[in-house]
Amino acid sequence: MVVIGAGVIGLELGSVWSRLGAHVTAVEFLGHIGGMGIDMEISKNFQRILTKQGLKFKLSTKVTGATRSGSTIKVSVEDVKDPSKKEDLDCDVLLVCVGRRPYTENLGLEEMGIQKDQRGRITVNSRFQTNIPNIYAIGDCVPGPMLAHKAEDEGIVCVEGIMGGPVHIDYNCVPSVIYTHPEVGFIGKTEEDLKSQGVDYKVGKFPMAANSRAKTNNETDGVVKILADKQTDRILGCHMIGSNAGEIINEAALAMEYGASAEDVARVCHAHPTVSEAFREANLAAYCGKPINF
């Protein structure tokens, strides 16, 4: 199987087929896996884990065409940086996972005069009003990450605004999860974001290999990474790979939503043995430079 795209969808579906016994090669235009918004250190660690599971990756590679001959599909690719480097990949199944687009065509929006941007997304203000004030839009058809939980929050806040209440969503506190095995969860700023913005930050890490529950479950691949403001200790981002990362990232979302510092989390007693202890340990490492159990 060849998967076009090593973003969230490509990795989730590709890893499933790989675990079922297929030989999977993912072709990605970008130079990393995991799509936009993933921390580069986490992306590299994640690629190493999936490669160990049997997935193959061709990064910085562009698909130029695909043809079928009998039961075989030939996928033509070339190097993004050097188009003279071309290659043909043979496969039984070609899976196209190059992202999503809003479903806003043929809905009569043009006839109503509702404005859209160049990507087909409906333009809205901070209260989710379109250019026609009594028509609102939320979710995948407006700018922002295409996530069900983001859409749910927008729906709640939108209706509260219609009823006269305050309208506020901190999109920096919306978590993302890649549902592979192990899972990847991330929220807030990446290390690359903070460097480009000139933010003085500190890093705390804790490997899943040092977590008692992960060792008991024989699921020791992964790490928790905390990014905190060097002056205020406020948590700016959290990135993790590991069993139940999709559950633990919600603890990071709660902490960041209420402006918690790494010390705040480090001082919260966590049940033992649980995988969530790794989150506390990473915050402890960010706060005072060293976790307890590693």
C-alpha positions as CSV (number, residue, x, y, z in Angstrom):
1,M,0.0,0.0,0.0
2,V,1.1,3.5,-0.8
3,V,-0.4,6.3,1.3
4,I,-0.2,9.8,-0.2
5,G,0.2,12.1,2.8
6,A,1.8,11.5,6.2
7,G,-0.4,13.8,8.1
8,V,-2.9,12.8,10.8
9,I,-5.2,10.9,8.5
10,G,-2.5,9.2,6.5
11,L,-0.7,8.0,9.7
12,E,-3.8,6.8,11.4
13,L,-5.0,4.7,8.4
14,G,-1.6,3.7,7.3
15,S,-0.6,2.4,10.7
16,V,-3.8,0.4,10.9
17,W,-3.1,-1.4,7.7
18,S,0.5,-1.9,8.7
19,R,-0.6,-3.6,11.9
20,L,-2.9,-5.8,9.8
21,G,0.1,-7.0,7.8
22,A,0.3,-4.7,4.8
23,H,3.6,-3.2,3.6
24,V,2.9,0.5,3.8
25,T,4.9,3.4,2.3
26,A,3.8,6.9,3.1
27,V,4.7,9.7,0.7
28,E,4.8,13.2,2.2
29,F,5.5,16.5,0.5
30,L,6.7,18.1,3.7
31,G,10.0,17.1,5.3
32,H,8.4,15.6,8.4
33,I,5.4,13.5,9.4
34,G,2.4,14.5,11.6
35,G,1.2,17.5,9.6
36,M,1.2,21.1,10.6
37,G,1.3,22.1,14.3
38,I,3.4,19.1,15.5
39,D,6.6,19.8,17.4
40,M,9.6,18.7,15.3
41,E,11.3,16.8,18.1
42,I,8.0,14.8,18.6
43,S,7.7,14.3,14.9
44,K,11.1,12.8,14.6
45,N,10.6,10.5,17.6
46,F,7.2,9.5,16.2
47,Q,8.7,8.6,12.8
48,R,11.3,6.5,14.5
49,I,8.6,4.6,16.4
50,L,6.5,4.0,13.3
51,T,9.5,3.0,11.3
52,K,10.3,0.4,14.0
53,Q,6.8,-0.9,13.5
54,G,7.4,-1.4,9.8
55,L,6.1,1.7,8.1
56,K,8.3,3.3,5.4
57,F,8.4,7.0,4.7
58,K,9.4,9.1,1.7
59,L,9.6,12.7,2.9
60,S,10.1,15.9,0.9
61,T,8.6,13.9,-2.0
62,K,5.9,14.9,-4.5
63,V,3.5,12.6,-6.2
64,T,3.3,13.4,-9.9
65,G,1.0,10.7,-11.1
66,A,-0.5,7.2,-10.7
67,T,-1.5,4.6,-13.3
68,R,-3.1,1.2,-13.0
69,S,-2.0,-1.8,-15.0
70,G,-4.0,-4.9,-14.1
71,S,-3.9,-5.3,-10.3
72,T,-0.8,-3.1,-9.9
73,I,-0.8,0.6,-9.4
74,K,2.3,2.6,-10.3
75,V,2.8,5.8,-8.3
76,S,5.3,8.2,-9.8
77,V,7.1,10.5,-7.4
78,E,9.9,13.0,-7.4
79,D,12.1,14.8,-4.9
80,V,10.7,18.2,-3.9
81,K,14.2,19.8,-3.7
82,D,15.6,18.0,-6.8
83,P,12.9,17.1,-9.3
84,S,15.4,15.2,-11.4
85,K,15.3,12.5,-8.8
86,K,12.3,10.5,-9.9
87,E,11.0,7.1,-8.8
88,D,8.1,4.7,-9.4
89,L,6.5,2.9,-6.5
90,D,4.4,-0.2,-7.2
91,C,1.5,-1.1,-4.9
92,D,-1.8,-3.0,-4.7
93,V,-3.7,-0.1,-3.1
94,L,-3.3,3.6,-3.3
95,L,-4.7,5.6,-0.4
96,V,-5.0,9.4,-0.8
97,C,-4.9,11.3,2.5
98,V,-4.0,14.8,1.4
99,G,-6.2,16.7,3.9
100,R,-9.7,17.9,4.0
101,R,-11.7,20.9,2.6
102,P,-14.9,22.5,3.8
103,Y,-18.1,21.4,2.2
104,T,-19.5,24.7,1.2
105,E,-20.1,24.2,-2.5
106,N,-23.6,23.9,-4.0
107,L,-25.3,24.9,-0.8
108,G,-26.7,28.2,-2.2
109,L,-24.3,30.3,-0.3
110,E,-23.4,32.4,-3.3
111,E,-27.1,33.1,-4.0
112,M,-27.5,34.4,-0.5
113,G,-24.4,36.5,-0.7
114,I,-22.5,34.7,2.1
115,Q,-18.8,35.5,1.8
116,K,-16.1,32.8,1.6
117,D,-12.3,33.0,1.6
118,Q,-10.0,31.6,-1.1
119,R,-10.1,28.1,0.5
120,G,-13.9,28.0,0.5
121,R,-14.3,28.6,4.2
122,I,-17.1,30.9,5.4
123,T,-15.7,34.1,6.8
124,V,-17.1,35.0,10.3
125,N,-16.4,37.5,13.0
126,S,-15.5,36.8,16.6
127,R,-19.2,35.9,17.4
128,F,-19.3,33.5,14.4
129,Q,-21.6,35.8,12.4
130,T,-21.2,35.8,8.6
131,N,-21.5,39.0,6.6
132,I,-25.3,38.4,6.9
133,P,-25.7,39.1,10.7
134,N,-28.5,36.6,11.4
135,I,-26.6,33.7,9.8
136,Y,-23.9,32.0,11.8
137,A,-21.3,29.4,10.9
138,I,-19.0,27.1,13.0
139,G,-16.9,24.0,12.7
140,D,-15.1,22.7,9.6
141,C,-16.6,25.3,7.3
142,V,-14.9,28.2,9.1
143,P,-11.1,28.9,9.6
144,G,-9.3,26.9,12.2
145,P,-8.5,23.2,12.9
146,M,-11.0,20.7,11.5
147,L,-11.7,19.0,14.8
148,A,-15.0,17.8,16.2
149,H,-14.3,19.1,19.7
150,K,-13.3,22.5,18.3
151,A,-16.6,22.6,16.4
152,E,-18.6,21.6,19.6
153,D,-17.0,24.4,21.6
154,E,-17.8,26.9,18.8
155,G,-21.4,25.7,18.7
156,I,-21.8,26.2,22.5
157,V,-20.1,29.6,22.5
158,C,-21.9,30.7,19.4
159,V,-25.4,30.1,20.9
160,E,-24.3,31.7,24.2
161,G,-23.4,34.7,22.1
162,I,-26.7,34.7,20.3
163,M,-28.4,34.8,23.8
164,G,-26.3,37.8,24.7
165,G,-23.5,36.1,26.6
166,P,-19.8,36.6,26.3
167,V,-18.0,34.9,23.4
168,H,-14.4,33.6,23.8
169,I,-12.5,30.6,22.7
170,D,-8.7,30.3,23.2
171,Y,-7.7,28.3,20.2
172,N,-4.2,27.9,21.7
173,C,-5.9,25.6,24.2
174,V,-7.6,23.3,21.7
175,P,-5.8,19.9,21.8
176,S,-5.0,17.7,18.8
177,V,-4.6,13.9,18.8
178,I,-3.2,11.4,16.3
179,Y,-4.9,8.1,17.0
180,T,-2.2,5.7,16.2
181,H,-0.4,3.2,18.5
182,P,1.1,4.8,20.4
183,E,-1.0,8.0,20.3
184,V,0.3,11.5,19.8
185,G,-1.2,14.5,21.6
186,F,-0.3,18.1,21.4
187,I,-1.6,21.5,22.5
188,G,-0.3,25.1,22.5
189,K,3.0,26.3,21.1
190,T,5.7,24.1,19.6
191,E,9.4,24.7,20.2
192,E,9.7,26.1,16.7
193,D,6.8,28.6,17.4
194,L,8.5,29.9,20.5
195,K,11.9,30.3,18.8
196,S,10.4,32.2,15.9
197,Q,8.5,34.5,18.3
198,G,11.6,35.1,20.4
199,V,10.0,33.8,23.6
200,D,12.3,32.9,26.4
201,Y,11.2,29.4,27.3
202,K,12.3,26.2,29.1
203,V,11.7,22.6,28.4
204,G,10.8,19.6,30.6
205,K,10.8,16.0,29.4
206,F,9.9,12.7,30.8
207,P,10.3,9.4,28.8
208,M,7.5,6.8,28.9
209,A,10.3,4.2,29.5
210,A,10.6,5.5,33.0
211,N,6.9,5.4,33.8
212,S,5.8,2.5,36.0
213,R,2.4,1.9,34.3
214,A,3.9,2.1,30.8
215,K,6.5,-0.4,31.8
216,T,3.9,-2.7,33.3
217,N,1.8,-2.5,30.1
218,N,4.9,-3.0,27.9
219,E,4.1,0.3,26.2
220,T,7.3,2.3,26.8
221,D,7.7,4.1,23.5
222,G,7.1,7.8,23.8
223,V,7.8,10.9,25.8
224,V,6.1,13.9,27.4
225,K,7.5,17.3,26.6
226,I,6.5,20.5,28.4
227,L,7.3,24.0,27.2
228,A,7.0,26.8,29.8
229,D,7.8,30.5,30.0
230,K,11.3,30.9,31.5
231,Q,10.3,33.9,33.5
232,T,6.7,33.2,34.7
233,D,6.8,29.3,34.5
234,R,3.4,29.4,32.7
235,I,2.8,26.4,30.5
236,L,2.9,27.4,26.8
237,G,2.7,24.0,25.2
238,C,2.6,20.2,25.8
239,H,3.5,17.5,23.3
240,M,3.5,13.8,24.0
241,I,3.8,10.4,22.5
242,G,2.5,7.3,24.4
243,S,-0.2,5.1,25.4
244,N,-3.4,7.1,26.3
245,A,-1.8,10.4,25.1
246,G,-5.2,11.3,23.8
247,E,-6.5,11.2,27.3
248,I,-3.6,12.8,29.1
249,I,-3.5,15.8,26.7
250,N,-6.8,16.9,28.2
251,E,-5.0,17.4,31.5
252,A,-2.7,19.8,29.7
253,A,-5.7,21.6,28.1
254,L,-7.2,22.1,31.5
255,A,-4.0,23.4,33.0
256,M,-3.4,25.8,30.1
257,E,-7.0,27.0,30.0
258,Y,-6.6,28.3,33.6
259,G,-3.1,29.7,33.1
260,A,-1.3,27.1,35.2
261,S,2.4,27.0,35.7
262,A,4.6,24.0,35.5
263,E,5.0,24.2,39.3
264,D,1.2,24.1,39.7
265,V,1.0,20.8,37.9
266,A,4.1,19.4,39.5
267,R,2.6,20.0,43.0
268,V,-0.6,18.1,42.1
269,C,-0.6,14.6,43.6
270,H,-1.1,12.0,40.8
271,A,-2.3,8.4,41.4
272,H,0.4,5.7,41.1
273,P,0.9,3.8,38.9
274,T,-0.7,5.7,36.1
275,V,0.6,7.0,32.7
276,S,-0.5,10.5,33.7
277,E,2.3,10.6,36.2
278,A,4.6,11.2,33.2
279,F,2.8,14.5,32.6
280,R,3.5,15.6,36.2
281,E,7.1,14.5,36.0
282,A,7.6,16.5,32.7
283,N,6.2,19.6,34.4
284,L,8.5,18.9,37.4
285,A,11.4,18.8,35.0
286,A,10.4,22.1,33.4
287,Y,9.9,23.7,36.9
288,C,13.1,22.7,38.7
289,G,15.2,21.1,36.0
290,K,14.8,17.4,37.0
291,P,12.0,14.9,37.4
292,I,11.9,12.6,40.5
293,N,11.8,9.2,38.9
294,F,14.3,9.5,36.0
